[in-house]
Amino acid sequence: MEKHTADSKSGTILIKQVTIADPGSDYNNRTTDIFISNGIISEIGTITKSADTTIDGKNCIATPGLFDLRSRHGEPGQEQNEDVESIIKTAAAGGFTGIATLPDTHPTVQSRAQIEFLLRKADKKIVSVYPLGATTLDCGGKELAELYDMAQGGAIGFSNGDSPYNSGALQRALLYTKNFNGLIFSHAEDKNLSNGGYVNESNNTASLGLKHFAAHAEYIAVAREIEIARYTNSRLHFSHISTAQSVDLIRKAKSEGLKISCDVSILHLIYTDNDMATFDANLKLMPPLRSEEDKKALINGVNDGTIDCIVSDHNPQCPENKVVEFNYSPFGAITIQTLFSLYNHYLSKDISLDTFIKTTSQNPRVILNLHIPSIKENSPANLAIFNTELLWEFNSKTNKSLSSNSHLIGTKLKGKCVFVANNHFILDLKF
């Protein structure tokens, strides 16, 4: 039976012989003991004293708590998909101690009152939740929402979710948010070119009979928005890029000193449009899965630092919505609980562990100007323990989300989070 209760602990925790995986720590790659007392890492080294709770670190790594730059819940309005409480449980089970949540709920999160409501719901939890506010009213891409007011209420940045901006709205948003150092997130898509498509345009998808979302519908928008960011001299973050050309454009923009950053979803680093032959709606993603060449370019972009972050792009959808004909099924899959497992199982030979930690823990917090946790003495315990050898099945019992839209249901994975600590809470996920 799995224990899954986040408890406030004032006592002591001893983690024995765990390998520290923290590029920002002097203890990186060392196998040692960690002693936590009253929520603080009080000692690292060979520890012989007893503790209230002892954790065996065999086959385990200790990382700073992961941070997801792009995840969704359904609150307000679609709580049947995921609510604030359930996404906290789901994120914690994946080793996350911080998440930024998208605003394109129903109704849209576009007021200070809504931001403050979400912050109150998530206050003093094991996972710190940072809401993004809508950049434009109803994420419509045209008229700016009350950006400054939402920032005053605690919005960590601004996004249109899976909806693009018109050029004028993006320019106005970038100029306006410079006054308070706000950050705009972009979903790069030219809808005149994507034309409501579902899958990548390629030889792999030509015979599927599904509408195409061609790669140039993304990278043409990336090129345009880079030029707008250049003109405004503003920060701009590209969300879930998916094409080799987008990587090249962003690499060049960064080399020119533009204030550009970007992320990629974990599933786009693993799967390609060839996997769409099964018509599995749980792999119907926005943007769609691309070619093998695109996937390789995305992995190279992660490794050379062009792509700053790997994100879950967690998008829960209840069965009533998702289990329908492919054309009518909404985009998205639940991924935040399995992100580390997916990396460990499929990507650990292509992306180093240090790079993975940088892109899932350090860089997201740098982009949002948040404190970067580290595993060192006298620091708050903001960390996760992963057993890299543990085989487990992702199924209806182990899934913590309210939704089950994942192609991994019923699949055995290698690597699992077994312990999380943050905000003086601990979560023991041992079987």
Residue pairs with C-beta under 8 A, 6 or more apart in sequence:
1 431
2 398
2 429
2 430
2 431
3 428
3 429
3 430
4 89
4 93
4 400
4 427
4 429
5 427
5 428
6 89
6 92
6 125
6 126
6 425
6 426
6 427
7 425
7 426
7 427
7 428
8 424
8 425
9 39
9 52
9 53
9 424
9 425
9 426
10 38
10 39
10 424
11 37
11 38
11 51
11 52
11 53
12 35
12 36
12 37
12 38
12 51
12 52
12 53
13 35
13 36
13 37
13 51
13 52
13 53
13 54
13 55
13 381
13 421
13 426
14 33
14 34
14 35
14 36
14 47
14 49
14 50
14 51
14 53
14 54
14 55
15 33
15 34
15 35
15 36
15 54
15 55
15 57
15 62
15 385
15 419
16 33
16 47
16 54
16 55
16 56
16 57
17 31
17 32
17 33
17 56
17 57
17 58
18 31
18 32
18 33
18 34
18 55
18 57
18 60
18 61
18 62
18 385
19 29
19 30
19 31
19 57
19 60
19 61
19 62
20 27
20 28
20 29
20 30
20 31
20 32
20 34
20 44
20 61
20 62
20 375
21 28
21 29
21 61
21 62
21 63
21 353
21 354
21 357
22 28
22 62
22 63
22 64
22 357
22 374
22 375
23 354
23 357
23 358
23 362
24 64
24 362
24 372
24 374
25 374
25 375
25 376
26 376
27 44
27 375
27 376
28 354
31 57
32 44
32 45
32 46
33 43
33 44
33 45
33 46
33 47
33 57
34 41
34 43
34 44
34 62
34 375
34 383
35 41
35 42
35 43
35 44
35 47
35 49
35 51
36 42
36 381
36 421
38 424
39 380
39 381
39 421
39 423
39 424
40 378
40 379
40 380
40 381
41 375
41 376
41 377
41 378
41 379
41 380
41 381
41 383
42 377
42 378
43 377
44 375
44 376
44 377
53 426
53 428
55 385
55 418
55 419
55 430
57 385
59 387
59 388
59 389
59 390
60 385
60 386
60 387
60 388
60 418
61 353
61 385
61 386
61 388
62 375
62 383
62 384
62 385
63 95
63 357
63 361
63 375
63 383
63 384
63 385
63 386
64 357
64 361
64 362
64 372
64 373
64 374
64 375
64 382
64 383
64 384
65 95
65 96
65 97
65 98
65 361
65 373
65 382
65 383
65 384
65 420
65 421
65 422
66 94
66 95
66 96
66 97
66 98
66 339
66 340
66 360
66 361
66 384
67 96
67 97
67 98
67 99
67 100
67 360
67 361
67 364
67 365
67 370
68 91
68 96
68 98
68 99
68 100
68 311
68 312
68 314
68 336
68 339
68 360
68 364
69 100
69 239
69 263
69 309
69 311
69 364
69 367
69 368
70 100
70 102
70 185
70 239
70 240
70 263
70 265
70 311
70 312
70 313
70 314
71 87
71 91
71 99
71 100
71 101
71 102
71 311
71 312
71 313
71 314
71 336
72 81
72 82
72 87
72 101
72 102
72 104
72 105
72 314
72 315
72 316
72 332
73 81
73 82
73 83
73 84
73 86
73 87
73 101
73 105
73 316
74 80
74 81
74 82
74 83
74 105
74 316
75 82
75 83
75 84
75 105
75 118
75 121
76 105
76 106
76 107
76 109
76 114
76 117
77 105
77 106
77 107
78 105
78 106
80 318
80 320
80 402
81 316
81 317
81 318
81 321
81 402
81 403
82 90
82 316
82 401
82 402
82 403
83 402
84 118
84 121
84 122
84 129
85 121
86 400
86 401
86 402
87 99
87 101
87 127
87 129
87 314
87 316
87 336
87 401
88 122
88 125
88 126
88 127
88 129
89 400
90 314
90 334
90 336
90 337
90 400
90 401
91 99
91 127
91 314
91 336
91 337
92 126
92 127
92 420
92 427
93 337
93 400
93 417
93 427
93 429
94 312
94 336
94 337
94 338
94 339
94 340
94 417
95 340
95 384
95 386
95 417
95 420
96 127
96 336
96 384
96 420
97 126
97 127
97 128
97 373
97 382
97 383
97 384
97 420
97 422
97 423
98 127
98 128
98 129
98 130
98 364
98 365
98 370
98 422
99 127
99 128
99 129
99 130
99 336
100 130
100 131
100 132
100 156
100 157
100 364
100 368
101 118
101 129
101 130
101 131
101 132
102 132
102 159
102 161
103 109
103 110
103 131
103 132
103 133
103 134
103 139
103 158
103 159
103 160
103 161
104 134
104 139
104 159
104 160
104 161
104 162
104 163
107 114
108 134
108 137
108 138
108 139
109 115
109 118
109 131
109 132
109 133
109 134
110 133
110 134
110 137
110 138
110 145
110 146
110 150
111 145
111 146
111 149
111 150
112 146
112 149
112 150
112 152
112 153
113 153
114 131
114 133
115 131
115 133
115 150
115 153
115 154
115 155
116 153
116 154
118 129
118 131
119 129
119 131
119 153
119 154
121 129
122 128
122 129
124 423
125 423
125 425
126 420
126 421
126 422
126 423
126 425
126 426
126 427
127 422
128 422
128 423
130 156
130 368
130 370
131 154
131 155
131 156
132 155
132 156
132 157
132 158
132 159
132 185
133 145
133 147
133 150
133 151
133 155
133 157
133 158
133 159
134 145
134 158
134 159
134 160
134 161
135 144
135 145
135 147
135 158
135 159
135 160
135 165
135 169
135 173
135 184
135 185
136 142
136 143
136 144
136 145
136 160
136 165
136 169
136 173
137 143
137 144
137 145
139 160
139 161
139 163
140 163
141 160
141 163
141 164
141 165
141 166
141 169
142 166
142 169
143 169
144 169
144 172
144 173
144 176
145 158
147 155
147 158
147 173
147 176
147 177
147 182
148 176
148 179
148 180
150 158
151 177
151 180
151 182
156 183
156 368
157 182
157 183
157 184
157 185
157 237
157 368
158 173
158 177
158 182
158 183
158 184
158 185
159 184
159 185
159 186
159 187
159 239
160 185
160 186
160 187
161 187
162 187
162 286
162 331
163 187
164 186
164 187
164 188
164 189
164 190
164 191
164 221
165 173
165 186
165 225
167 224
167 225
167 228
170 184
170 186
170 225
170 228
171 228
171 231
171 232
173 184
174 184
174 228
174 229
174 232
174 234
174 235
174 236
175 232
175 234
176 182
177 183
177 184
177 234
178 232
178 233
178 234
181 235
181 369
183 235
183 237
183 367
183 368
184 234
184 235
184 236
184 237
185 237
185 238
185 239
186 225
186 236
186 237
186 238
186 239
187 239
187 240
187 286
188 218
188 219
188 221
188 222
188 225
188 238
188 241
188 246
189 217
189 218
189 221
189 287
190 217
190 218
190 220
190 221
190 224
191 217
193 214
193 216
193 217
193 220
194 213
194 214
194 217
194 218
195 211
195 212
195 213
195 217
196 211
197 210
197 211
197 212
197 213
197 214
197 217
197 288
198 210
198 211
198 212
198 213
198 284
198 288
198 326
198 327
199 205
199 208
199 210
199 211
199 212
199 213
199 273
199 276
199 284
199 288
199 289
200 212
200 213
200 214
200 215
200 273
200 276
200 288
200 289
200 290
200 291
201 212
201 213
201 214
201 215
202 273
202 290
202 291
204 272
204 273
204 274
204 276
204 277
204 291
205 212
205 273
205 276
208 276
208 277
208 279
210 276
210 326
210 327
211 327
213 287
213 288
215 242
215 243
215 245
215 290
215 291
215 294
216 245
218 241
218 242
218 243
218 245
218 246
218 287
219 243
219 245
219 246
219 249
222 238
222 241
222 245
222 246
222 249
222 250
223 249
225 236
225 238
226 236
226 249
226 250
226 253
226 258
226 260
228 236
229 235
229 236
229 253
229 258
229 259
229 260
230 253
230 258
233 259
234 259
235 259
235 260
235 261
236 259
236 260
236 261
237 260
237 261
237 262
237 263
237 367
238 246
238 250
238 260
238 261
238 262
238 263
239 262
239 263
239 311
240 263
240 264
240 265
240 268
240 286
240 287
240 311
240 313
241 247
241 250
241 262
241 263
241 264
241 287
241 298
241 307
242 264
242 265
242 268
242 287
242 288
242 289
242 290
242 294
242 298
243 287
243 290
243 294
243 297
244 293
244 294
244 296
244 297
244 298
246 262
247 297
247 298
247 300
247 301
247 306
247 307
248 297
250 260
250 262
250 301
250 306
250 307
251 301
251 304
251 306
253 260
254 260
254 306
261 308
261 309
261 367
262 306
262 307
262 308
262 309
263 307
263 308
263 309
263 310
263 311
263 364
264 298
264 301
264 302
264 307
264 309
264 310
264 311
265 285
265 310
265 311
265 312
265 313
265 335
266 310
266 311
266 312
266 313
266 335
266 339
266 342
266 343
267 283
267 285
267 289
267 313
267 333
267 335
267 342
268 285
268 287
268 289
268 290
268 294
268 295
268 298
269 295
269 298
269 299
269 302
269 310
269 347
269 350
269 351
270 295
270 342
270 346
270 347
271 283
271 289
271 295
272 289
272 290
272 291
272 292
272 294
272 295
273 288
273 289
273 290
273 291
274 292
275 283
275 289
276 283
276 288
276 289
279 326
280 407
281 322
281 323
281 324
281 326
281 329
281 405
282 322
282 333
282 405
282 406
282 407
283 289
283 333
283 407
284 326
284 329
284 330
284 331
284 332
285 313
285 331
285 332
285 333
286 331
286 332
298 307
299 347
299 350
299 351
300 306
301 307
302 310
302 351
302 355
302 359
303 350
303 351
303 352
303 355
307 359
308 359
308 363
308 364
308 366
308 367
309 359
309 360
309 363
309 364
309 367
310 339
310 343
310 356
310 359
310 360
311 364
312 335
312 336
312 339
313 332
313 333
313 335
314 333
314 334
314 335
314 336
315 331
315 332
315 333
315 334
315 335
315 405
316 332
316 334
316 401
316 402
316 403
316 405
317 329
317 330
317 332
317 403
317 405
318 402
318 403
319 403
319 404
319 405
321 329
321 330
322 329
322 330
322 403
322 405
323 329
332 405
333 405
333 406
333 407
334 399
334 401
334 403
334 404
334 405
334 406
335 342
335 406
336 401
337 394
337 399
337 400
337 401
338 394
338 406
338 408
338 413
339 360
340 386
340 415
340 416
340 417
341 392
341 394
341 413
341 414
341 415
341 416
342 413
343 351
343 356
343 415
344 386
344 388
344 413
344 414
344 415
345 413
345 414
345 415
347 356
348 356
361 372
361 373
362 372
365 371
365 372
365 373
366 372
373 379
373 380
373 382
373 383
375 383
380 422
381 421
381 422
382 421
382 422
382 423
383 420
383 421
383 422
384 417
384 419
384 420
384 421
385 417
385 418
385 419
385 420
386 415
386 416
386 417
386 418
387 415
387 416
387 418
388 414
388 415
389 414
389 415
390 414
390 415
390 416
390 418
391 412
391 413
391 414
392 398
392 412
392 413
392 416
392 431
393 410
393 411
393 412
393 413
394 406
394 408
394 409
394 410
394 411
394 412
394 413
395 409
395 410
396 404
396 409
399 406
399 409
416 429
417 429
418 428
418 429
418 430
419 426
419 427
419 428
419 429
419 430
420 426
420 427
420 429
421 427
